[in-house]
Amino acid sequence: MNVASITQMWDRLTGTQPDPSRWLVGVTALLALASVATHGVWRIVRNAVTIAHEGGHGLLALLTGRRLDGIRLHSDTSGLTVSRGKPHGLGMVLTAAAGYTAPPLLGLAGAGLLAAGHITALLWGATALLLVMLVMIRNAYGALTVVLTCALFLAVSWLTKAQVQAAFAYLVVWFLLLGGARPVAELQRSRRRDRGGGSDADQLGRLTHTPAGLWLLLFYAVALCSLVAGARWLLPR
């Protein structure tokens, strides 16, 4: 790859793209809402939320100095991130809290990029994060899921026209924003059925000596605030 090609790629990455039409923004929002609200579709696309969830655990584990042993993604859309370090303290609290807050916060970050016209940067950034996460995947289903998701982002960013890239980017961001609260609601229902105390909220409650319900409220608050702020950036004025 010569200098001209590198310069061209850098300009494409850091440059801005035209804002999409209003109808595209609205249609992608409706499609994302339908995918979150429709049970059959949600069972499939929820894998994307699990990737973001476990990726959040893994990222905060590394940022807080813990040793990340690996990430597993399962066919029932559950996941597991294993890290080593002190079983208590701020690092452990942040790592445990990162799962349910990661999808809406990623959606908010994506909305900020789209509002600034950086569609290419969003697509390439997401691809880079998926490639980094792939290194830490420790099971076949998880590796397949991340590879397919990464391939989809690569195909859209390299093989499609600008309008298709914009539609895909907006759909992904809307999905993360709108889908941020549904896993929290599922967690709330599962805690009512099973008092085993193995959820992230229960773990955080034990770590901080606070009610697990308080952490559920925090997860809801992050999802709602991210949705409101992200929608303000995405929706045409």
Secondary structure as UniProt FT lines:
FT   HELIX           3..14
FT   HELIX           22..37
FT   HELIX           39..63
FT   TURN            64..65
FT   STRAND          67..73
FT   TURN            75..76
FT   STRAND          79..84
FT   HELIX           90..115
FT   TURN            116..117
FT   HELIX           119..136
FT   HELIX           140..159
FT   HELIX           162..178
FT   TURN            179..180
FT   HELIX           182..193
FT   HELIX           200..208
FT   HELIX           212..234
//
